[in-house]
Amino acid sequence: MVPMKKKIVILTGNKIFFGQTRKPWVSMNVAKMEKIFQEHGFKVERYSFHQIVNRQDRIKDSVIFYTFSQKMNRRSYIIDLIHYLDDGSNIFIPSSELLQCHENKGYQELYKKKINFTSLKAFYFSSVEEIQHYDIIFPVVLKTVDTSNGKGVFLVQNYRQLVKHIQHFERQGMLTKIDLVRRKYFRRKKFYKEYPDYNNRIDYFEYRDYILKEKNFILQEFIPDLKSDHRVLVLYDKYYVMKRFTREGDFRASGTKIQDYNVEFDLDLMNYAKEVYDQFDTPFLSMDIGIHQKKYSLFEFQAVHFGLNVFVKTKGYYTLDNGDWKFIEAKSTIEKEMAEALIKYIQLRG
């Protein structure tokens, strides 16, 4: 058995930013977490990402607990660094694969396949033309891979509607349209000695396919008559639950802000949430769970930078006690609960 790692390295953004609170631009209090880790006997080191990127030596034999960013350049920067540090000697919170899943519904589907997690049937595509090779059962839910709060999510009834939606969010800029018209109708005939098979018309269509903006998307099995779903946030052994409702005439519960924070206990829901959590190797997991005909399904999940309404607005959490679910009324801070969940996770691995 690998000895428990006793050093926690906290990686933050600039100005000690660790985003996981009220809004994406609001930081947690990192000092509070550091104090809790130290009280449990851990050595704690803290760095900004750029300090690790631009140093000569690597971090080794540590638990690396790092923040995330919604800004695209910083997101890429963080992913680059985590992959660089992932040499097998460190434990990452979240893992590099769960980082890849964050606000990436496409990789979420690949990750579920990788861990043999059975859920709703889904397809992952990079182009609308790829769909013709598969037997898609309509209606189906179309989702762009990088949106949240119900944005970029559509119910499509047939192939024609599907193409129309995709064309809408792949709209081309005016300069691209002008360039394509020029190339198709006003480009002089060319000849290349080195490429005798060159043809202007063929080159136009190949160039058009290359230059046109495309957007990755998934098609997910549709659950009919869905009036609500549940958001379940797990902080190791504490399960926070809220219910989200759809609007009249809409199938989406995410983003409606019609929510219930005093949810009646549902044994099957809690058992399903634990079953899901147990298949993911992480101290924290936020899940969107739906039910149809007494069958539960996982819609989406996040292991980092998840919404906190379910934590701050519920009266407490559920936990398993000798095989029975019990509700504990409690109010705490996210810094304390995440720090303690991480400590329990590390101790279990040790």
N, C-alpha and C positions, 0 to 999 in steps of 0.2 A: 504494500500500500504506500502511495506517495505521501510523505509527511505534509501536514497542513502548512500552507504558506502563511507566514506571519507578517509579511510586508504588504501593505496596500498602497499602491501608487494611484493617486487621483489626477486625472488629466482634465484640465479645464480649457475653456476658451480664454480669450484675452480678458483682463480685469477680473480674473477668477470667476468667469461665467460658467455656471453649470445649470443648463436649462431643464427644468422639470417642475414647473409650478404654474402659477395662474395663467400666464401667456408665454408663447415661445421666446419672447425677448426678456422675460423676467427670470432672474437666477435664484437658485436655492442658496441657503446659507451653508457654504462649504465648511466653514469653521465648526459648525455644530456637528456635522458628520465626522470630521476629523477627531473631535473630542470623544465621541462615542467609540470610534475604532480604538483610540488610545486607551480608553478605560477598559477595553476588553483585551488588552495586551498586544495590540498590533502596532508595529512601527508604521508610521504614515509619512509618505513623501508626496508633495504636490508640485505639479509643473503645468505650465501652459503647453499646448500642443507644439508650438514652434520651438520651444526649448528642447523638446525631445527630437524633433525632426532635424534640428541643426547641431546636435551634439555627435561626437564621434562614437561613443559606446552605446550599446543597446540596454534596455531594461531586461533583467533576467529574473526568473524564479519569484515572480510577484503576482499578486492579484491586481489587475489593472482595471480600475473603475473610471469610466470616462463619460463625458457629456456628449451631446449631439447638437447639431445646428440645422435649422431650416434653410439657411442660406446655402445656395447650391455650391458656391466655391468652397465654403468651409466644410460642407458635407463631404465633398470629394477629398479635401485635405485630410479629414478625419479617417475616412476609409483607407486612403493611401497609408497613413501611419499605422493603423491597426493591422493591416496586412503585413507591413514591414516588421512589426514587432511579434507577429504570430509565428514563432519558431518552435513551438511545442513546450517551452519552459514556463510560460505564463498562463494564468487564468484570466480571461477577459469577461468583463461584465458590461454589456452583454457580449456573447460570443461574436466572432466576426461574421458568422452566418446570420445570426439574428440581427446584427447591424445591417446586413445587406437586405434583410426583410423589411426594414423600417420604411414605411410609406412607399413600398415597392410590392404591390399586390402580385406582380408577376413572379418575383422570386419567392414570395410566400407560398405560391402554389408549388414551385420546385422544391422548396424546403419540406413541405408536407409530404411530398412524394419520397423525398430522401429519408425521412424518419418513418415512412410507412404509415402515415396518419391518414385515416379514411374520413373524408368529409364530402362536401358537395362536389359534384363533377364540374370540372373547369378546364378551359383551354387557354393557352397563352400564345399570343400572336404578335408579330411585328409589322404585319401588312395585311390589308383586307383580302388580297389575292390568295393568301394562304388558307383562308377559310374553306375554299372549294374542295379541299382534299379531305374534309372531315364531315361527318354526319352530325350536324348541329340540330338539336331539338328546340324549336321555338314554342312559346316565348322563352327568351333567355336574358340574363342581366349582363349588360355591357358595362365594363369599368375601365377607365384609364388607370394606369398603374400607380400614379404618383399624386393622387388627390385624396382629400379627406372631408369629413363633415357632409357626406352625401353628394359632394360635387363630382362631376365626371362619371356619374352613375345613371344608367338609363335602362328602362325595360323596353326591349324590342320584340315585336311580334313576328317579324319575318325578315328574310334576307335583304329585301329592298330597304326597309327601315334601318337595318344595321349599317348598310353602306352609306345611307344618308347621314346618320349620326357620325360615322367615322370621317366622312368628307367634311363635316362641319368643324370638327376639331383638328382637321389637318389642312385648313384653309391656307392657301399660298399667298405670299405677299405680292404686291403689284409688280415689283421689279422682276420677280421670278416669272410671272405671267408674261411680261413684255419680252423677257429673254427667250422664253419658249416660242413665242410668236415669231420673233426674229430668226431663231434657228430653224424653224419649220418652213417659213415662207420666203425669207430674204437672205438666206445664207448662200453664198456662191458655191458652186460645185467644187469639191476639193479632191485632190489625188495625192497619195503618199506612196513614194517608191518603195519604202520599207514595208508598207501594209497594202499590198495590191488588192485585198478583198474589201477595202474601205468603201462604205456606201453612205452618202449623206442622210438618206432617209432612215436607214438602220441606226446610224449614229445618233440621230435625233431622238428616236424612241429609247435607246439605251441611256442617253444623257438625261432624258426626262425621268426615267425610272430612278436614276441615280440622284438627281437634284431635288426631286419633290420631297417636301417635308412629310414625315410619317410619325406616328405615335404608337407606342406599344399599348396593348390592351388585353384584357382577359374577358372571356365569356364564361359566366358562372351559372350553374343550374338555378332556375327560378323556383322559389317557394311561394305558392299561391296563397291568397287570403291571409297574408301576414299583417297583423295589426300592431305588433310590437316586437321588440327584441330585448335582450339583456346585455348590459355592459358589466362584466365581472373583472375586477382588478385583484390579482393575487400578489401579495407581498409575503412570499414564502409560505407561511401557514395561516395567513389572515386573508379572508375572502370578502371583498367589499362589492356590494351588488346594487345596481339600479336598473330600472325598466325604462325603455324609450318607446314612444308611440309614434305611429305613422299619422300623417294628415289624411283627411278625407280625399280619396282619389289618387293617393300616392302610395307606393309600396316601400318607400325608404323611411326608416326610423332614425337613421343617422342624420344629424344636422337639423332636426325639427325643433329641438329644445323643448319638446313636450316630454317631461321626464317625471318619474316617480322614485323618490329616494326612501320610501318606506315600503319595501317590497315584501309581500307575503312569502313566507318560507316555502321553497319548492325543493323537496328532497332530490328529485330526479335532476333538476338543474344543478344543484350543488355537486352531486356525484359526477355529473357530466363535466362540469368545470374542473373538478379535481382530476378526472381521467385525462382531460386535455393537458392540464398543467404538468402532470406527471410525465408526459411524453416530451416536454420541452425542458432542456437543460438550462435553467435560468432562475434566479431568485425572484424576478418580477415578470409578470405577464398580464397584459390587458387583453381581454377577449370580447368580441361581439358574437353573441350566441342567439340563434333563432330556434323556434320550435314549430313543427307542423305535424299534425296527427301523432302527437306524443313522441316525435323523433326530434332530437336536438341536433343542430348543425353549427359548426364554427364558420362564421362569415369571414372575419379578419382578426388579426392579432398584432400586438406590438410588445416588444420587450424593452423598449427605451422610449423616452420622450412621449409618454401617453397622456391623455387627458385626465385631469384630477377631480372633476366634479363628483365622480363616484366616491372619491376619498374624502373630500372636504364637506360634502353635503349629506352624507348618510350618517346615521347615529352611531354606527359601529360596524362590526365585522362578524363573519361566521368563521368558526374554526372547528376542527375535528378534535373531540375529546373522548378517548377510549372508544372510538368507532362511531360516536354520535355527534351530529352537528349541533353546535351551541352558538347562540348569538351573544356577543359581548358588546355592551354599550361602552363606547370609548371615544375620546377626542384626543388627537395627537397631532404632531407635525410630520410632514412628509419626509423631512430630513431624518428624524428619529426612526420612523418606520422603515425607510429604505435602508438605513445604516444597519438596523438590527436584523432585517431580512437578509442582507448580504452576509452578516456575521454568521447567522444560522446556516446559510448555504455553504460557506467556506468550511465551517466546522463539520458539516455532514460529509463533505468531500474528503476531509482529513481523516 
